Amino acid sequence: MPKRIMQGAVVSDKGDKTVVVKVERLFTHPLLKKTVRRSSRFQAHDEVNTYKVGDLVQIQECAPKSKLKRWEVIGLTTKA
């Protein structure tokens, strides 16, 4: 099965080897037919603590690394 890849902004880098990435998605509400914005926060593994708050990064699913970390950062899209 292919691994999911998402893009989002780093909102926290306080944990050691961990960044929190906020991923936003847009979808049309089924009843109101209006575009709705929803966001999710994912804790992602950052081995060398290179990513800072505001960076736009890509994350990919991986095997669990801790209780909450099931994603890892695979690349930088835009520097803050």
C-alpha positions in Angstrom: 0.0 0.0 0.0 1.4 3.4 -0.9 2.2 5.8 1.9 0.3 9.1 2.2 2.1 12.3 1.6 0.8 15.6 2.9 2.0 19.2 2.9 1.6 21.6 5.8 3.2 24.3 8.0 5.3 23.7 11.0 3.5 25.2 14.0 5.8 23.9 16.8 9.4 22.7 17.0 9.8 22.5 20.8 10.1 18.7 21.1 13.4 17.0 20.5 13.4 15.4 17.0 9.7 16.3 16.7 7.8 19.0 14.8 4.1 19.6 14.8 2.7 20.1 11.3 -0.7 21.7 10.6 -2.3 20.4 7.4 -5.3 22.2 6.0 -7.8 20.7 3.6 -10.7 22.3 1.7 -13.9 20.5 0.8 -17.4 21.3 -0.2 -20.1 20.9 2.5 -22.5 18.2 1.4 -25.7 20.1 2.4 -24.7 23.8 2.2 -22.5 23.5 -1.0 -20.1 25.9 0.6 -16.3 25.4 0.7 -15.2 24.6 4.2 -11.6 24.7 5.6 -10.6 22.1 8.2 -7.2 21.5 9.7 -5.4 18.6 11.4 -2.2 18.6 13.4 0.3 15.8 13.0 3.4 15.2 15.0 6.2 14.3 12.6 9.8 12.9 13.1 12.6 15.4 12.4 15.9 13.5 13.0 18.3 16.5 13.1 16.0 19.3 14.2 16.4 21.3 11.0 12.8 22.6 10.5 11.6 25.7 12.3 8.2 27.3 12.9 6.7 28.7 9.7 8.4 26.3 7.3 6.2 24.6 4.7 7.1 20.9 4.7 6.0 17.6 3.3 5.3 14.7 5.6 4.9 11.0 4.9 3.4 8.1 6.8 5.8 5.8 8.6 5.9 3.0 11.2 5.1 4.3 14.7 8.2 6.0 16.2 6.5 6.9 19.6 3.0 7.1 21.1 1.9 10.0 18.8 4.4 10.1 16.0 3.3 8.2 12.9 4.7 10.7 10.3 8.1 11.8 9.2 9.3 14.9 7.4 10.6 14.1 3.9 11.4 17.6 2.6 11.2 21.3 2.8 8.9 23.1 0.4 9.3 26.7 1.5 11.6 28.2 4.2 10.0 30.6 6.7 
